Amino acid sequence: MTAQPVVPTHAMVLAAGFGTRLRPITENLPKPLVRVAGTPLIDYALDRLAEIGVGHAVVNTHWLGEMIEDHLKGRTRPKIEFSHEREILETGGGILKALPQLGDAPFYVVNGKIIWFNGKVDALLRLAEAWDDEAMDGLLLLQPTATAVGYDGRGDFFLDQTGRIRRRREWEVAPFLYSGIQILHPRLFKNAPKGAFSLNILYDRAIEAGRLHGLRHDGEWYHVSTPRHLAEVEARIAIGGDRPYGT
């Protein structure tokens, strides 16, 4: 009989960015509150976390953070805590600041500007099932670039048969991009830089140690970055029917 995965009880939703590429929409509205198919972006992430039983989520804020706090003040599933950044701390610094609120066990991190459809099994549960606490400090959900909606880049990572990843070299085109969904262990942040810094610094350290792994996403994935991407994502979701995402 297969053991049930241990699903993290805590999560962080990254919502502190300026949303610069989505202007003018984000001049007076924080990007996590931009509506796609009628639903604010941040609610897609929080609803997904609630569906699998995550009870506690930390949301970091900066640009127009009071609007995000006001929007989420009535939410009880998951229970919301805020981590306000007076000066924006980037991905790594933002999570490091929130670590005391996230506990000492592995936790989810979800970017507040993406939407995803699950495949046959919930993507968050697949991450929990694949997590190996002895071997990993981080596990990234990787999206094939060929099927990514709202993405125009050259990819981020290569993924081998053991689940280990390596970065794309400057001259390469990689088959996978980081989806904005991951499980991290607090030990990843040991001896982390102070202040604002990118999570990529810690990724590179974990890749070198063989402790950063990837899992291929088997559903659809949507990235809302520019007004053009927003229109593209809304059109694709509309084709799928009246439900903005599946199960």
Order of alpha helices (4+ residues) and beta strands (2+ residues): beta-beta-beta-alpha-beta-alpha-beta-alpha-beta-beta-alpha-beta-beta-beta-beta-beta-alpha-beta-beta-alpha
